[in-house]
C-alpha cells in the first residue's frame, strides 16, 4: 500500500532503524526487464498496484518460481500507488503486450469488471489475486481466507486484553470485499466472545499512513482508556504504529495488524506490534501462474477450476516470530 514518509520515519525511529530500511516511494517491482519469451513459449503478465509493497514483491517471487518450474515467461508490471487510475493504465499497457494470460490484483471490485470481461471474451484468461471483483468474470480468484483471519485477530486481541477495554479499528476502504471480511470476522469474535470489549466504529485510512496516524492520534485523545487497535492493511498499520509511538503508548495500546512486511516484523521485537496477521502472497503468485499455465496448455478445463481459491495465513507474535513454521509467511523485498 502507499507509504507516507513521515509516518514511516516515526515508525523506523520506534524500531531503532535507519530510514533506509523502508522501501522508496515509487520503486517498481518490474525494474528488471522480463526475459523475452522463446518461440512458442507462453507469456503470462501481471498487473498490480503499489508495486514496491513487500506483499506484492513476495507474490512476484512465488509467481517467478512457478514460471521457472513450468517453463513460461513472466512479466510483472505495477503502478506506484493504490490509486485505481494508474492501475488501469498499467493493465492497458500489459494488454498491449498480448500476453497469453494475465494476473490482476484489482484495487476496485467495480472498475475492473468490464476490462476483465473484455479480456476473457477475447481469449485472454485472467486470474485475480489479493482482491476480488463484484462479478465472477475471471477464471479464478485467489486470496486469503480473510474472515477467518479476522476472527483470529479478534481472538488474539481479546485474550490479550483479558476481555475488557476499548478498541479502535482502521480499515483500508469501504466497499472492498476482502477488507470487509477482515473487519467482519474480527467484529464477530469480539461480539460473541468478548462482549465487554468496547469496539469503536470502523474508520478508514485509505492506505495512507498519514491519515491512519491522524485517526489513531484522535482516538488516543478522545478515548484516554484506549487499550487496543486492529488495522487491516500494512500501510495503515504503519500510521497507527507511528501515532502510538509518538503518544508514548507503546505496549499500553495493544496493536494487532494485518501483513508481515520486514518493518512490521521488527516492530514485534520492540513491542510496537503485538501480533501480525500474515498472509501468504508467495502462494498467491505461485497459484495464479500455475492455474493459467495449466489452463492455456489444456491440462485442465475452466469448469474444473474452483472460482475461489483460498490461501493460508498465520498469526505472528513475539513468541513465535523466529519459528520455522511462520518464516514462510514473513514478506520479503527480494527473491
N, C-alpha and C positions, 0 to 999 in steps of 0.2 A: 504494500500500500504506500501511498505518497508520504514522504517523510519531511517533517519540518525541522530545519537545522537547529533552531533554538531549543526545542524540546529534546532533541537527541543529544545536544550538548549537555543539558542539565542531567539527562539520564546517564550519559557517559561519565560525568563527574560523580554521580551517585555510585557508580560501579568502580570508580578509580581507574578509568580507562582514558586513553588518548582519544581525541576526536576522530582520528584517522581510523578508529575501529569501526565506524559506521560507513555504509556504502554511500558513495557520492550520488547526489540527486541527478537523475537523468542518465545514469550508467545504463548501458544496454546489455541485455542478455545475448544479443546477437552480434557482439563486437567482432568475433572471429568469423570470417567468411565460411559459409557452409560448403562442404565438399560438392563438387559438381556431379550430378547423377551420372552413372555409367549408362551406356546404351541399354535400353530395356529395363533399367533399374527403376523401381518405384520411388517416387519422391513424395514425402509427407512434410507438410509445412504447419507450423504452429503460429497462432496469433494470440498474444496475451497483452495485458495492460500492466503497468508498473513493473517493467521487465527486470529492474535491479533488485526487486524484493527477493530475499533469500528463499521464500516459499517457491517462487517460480524458477529460480536458479536451481533449486533442488529438483523440481519437477522436470526441468530440462535435462538434468543428469540421468534421471530414470528413463526419459524418452531416448536419450542418446544410447544408453545401454541396450535398450530393446532394438533400436535401429541397427546397432553393430551386430547383435546376435542374429537378426533376421535378414541382414544384407540389404537394407533400404537406405535411401538418402533422406536426411532430415535437415530442415532449416527452421530457425527459431527467431521470430520477429516480435517486438513488443514496443509499446509506447512507454514514456517515462512517467506517466501519471495514471490515476484510476479514472480519468475522465472518459466518457463514452465516445466523444467526437474523435479524439486521436486514435482510439482503438478501432473505430470504424474505418478510419483511414488506413490503419495497419492491415486490417482484414482485406480491404480492397487491394492494397499493394501485394499481399500474399496471393490473392486470387489471380492477379496478373501474371504470376509465375507459372500458372497452370499446373499446380500440384495434383497428384492422384488422389490425395486425401488431406483433410485439414483438421487440426486440433484447435479448438477455440475455448478460451476462458472468458465467458461472457460477463461483462460488468453491468449488464442490464438485462433483466428477464424479458423485456418487451422489445427493445430496439433491435436485437439481433435475430428475432424470429424470422422476419422476411428475408434478410440476407442468407440465413442458413437454409431456409426453404428453397430459395433460388439455386443455391449451390447443389443441394440434393437433387433438385429437378434436372439440373444439367449434368448429373452423373458424378459429382464430386462429393463423396461421403464425408460427413462431419461428426466428430466426437467432441462433446463439450466436457470441460473439466472444471472443477472447483465451484463454479456457479451453475445455475440451471435456467432453462427458458420457460416462458409461460405456456408454451405449446410444445408438444412432443414431436418436433420436426426433424431432429437429428437421429443418427444411428444409435448412439448411446450417450448417457450422461454419467460421468464418473466424478464422485466427490465423497467427502467424509460423511459418515452417518452422524449428522450434526445434532439431531435431537438427543440421541444417546450420549454424545459427548457433552452437551449442555447439561444433561442430568448428572453426569459425573462431576462436572464443575460445581453444581449445586450441592451435591453430597459432600464434596471435599470442603467447600467453604462453610457449609452449615455445621459440620463437625468441628472445624477449626474455631468457629465462633461459639461452640458449645450450645448451639440452638437459640442464641439471642443476639440482638444487635441491630444495627441499621446498615443497609447495603445499597449502594448505588450501582446502576447498570448503564454501560455505554456500548452501543452497537454502531455498526458502520452506516447503514442507510435503511430507512423504512421501505418496505415493499420488495426486499430482496429475500427470496425464499430460504436460501441457506442461512442467512443471518437470522431470520425469524425463527428457524428451527433451533439455532443456538440459544436464543433468548427463551423460547417457549419451553424447551427441555429444562433449562435452569429454573424458570419460574414454577414449573410443575413440581419439581422436587422441593423447592422452598415452601410452596403452599401446602403440600401433603406431608412432608417430613419435618419441616422446621417452621411451624406456624407462628412462632414467637419472634422470628426474624422479620423486621420491617423492611420491605423492599420498596425503594423509591422508584418513581416512574422511569422507564427506559428513555435515555437521551441518546442523541446521535452525533458522533464526531465526524462523520463523512470521510473517514480515513485521513484526517488532517490532525496531526498530533498537537498542533497549537490549539485547535478547537477543543479537543478532548482534555488538554491540560487546563483550559479555561473552565470547562464544565466541572472537572474534578475539584479545582480550586473553589468554585462557587458552592459545590456540595459540602466541602470541608467547612466553609464559613457558615453556611446556612444550617448545618447539622453537626454541632460540636461532638455529638456522640457517634459520628460515622465510624463504623468499625470494619467495613469491607467494601470492595469494589470488584465487579465482574465485568470484563471487557472482551468483546468478541472478535477483535482483529488486532494484529500486531502493531500497526501504526497508532491506533487509538490507545493501545496499551502503553506505548512509549510515552504518549502525552500524559496519561493518567499517572504513570510512574514518576514522571518528572515533577508533577504537581504535588504528589505525596512526599517526595524527597524535599522539595522546596518548603513545604509546610512542616518539615521535621516530624513527619508522621510515619516514617519507615518503620515497619514492624508493628505499629499501633493499628494502622489500617491495613487489613489483610488484602492482598491483591492477587486475584486469580484471573488469568488472561489466556486467550487463545494464542496458538502458534509457539514456535520454539526457535526463533532466529538466534544467532550467536549472542547478541546483546541481551536478549531476554534470559537465555540460559545462564549467562554470567550474573544476571540480576538475582537469580535464585540464591547464589552463594553469598551475596551481600545482604540478603533479607529484603530487597526491594519487592521481589515477587515471591509469592508463597506456593504457587502451583501454576503450571503451564499445561494447557490442553493442546497437545501436539498432534498435528495431522500427519499424513503420510504422502506428501506431494511426489516423492520419488515413485511410489506405487501408481499414482495417478498418471504420470507421464509414461511409465512403462506399459500400463494397461492400454492407454489410448493408442500408442504406436502398434501394439500387438494386435488389437482388435481391427484397426484399419488395414494393417498388412494382411491379416488372415482373410478379411472380407474381400479385399482387392485381388487376392490370389485365389479366390473362390474355394478357400479351405473351410469356410463357414458361410452360412447364409444369414441374411439380415434377420430372418424370422427366428433364428436360434440365439440371437444376441439379446440379453436382457436389456430393457431400456435403461434401468438404473443399476449401476454397479457401485456398491458402497465400498469405500476404502477405510482402513483402520485408523485408530487414534490411541493415544495413551495419556496418562496424567504424569507429568514430570514434577518431582518435588526435590527439595534439598536432600532428602534421604535416599532417593533412587537415581539422582542425576548422573551418577557415574556407572550405573549398572549396565551391563552389556545389552540387556533386553530393551532399554529405552534409547540407546545411542542411535539406532537407525531412524528414530523419529526426530532427531535434532537436525535442523536445517543447515545447509552449507552455502557457501558463496562460490565454491568451485568443485569440480568433479575430481 
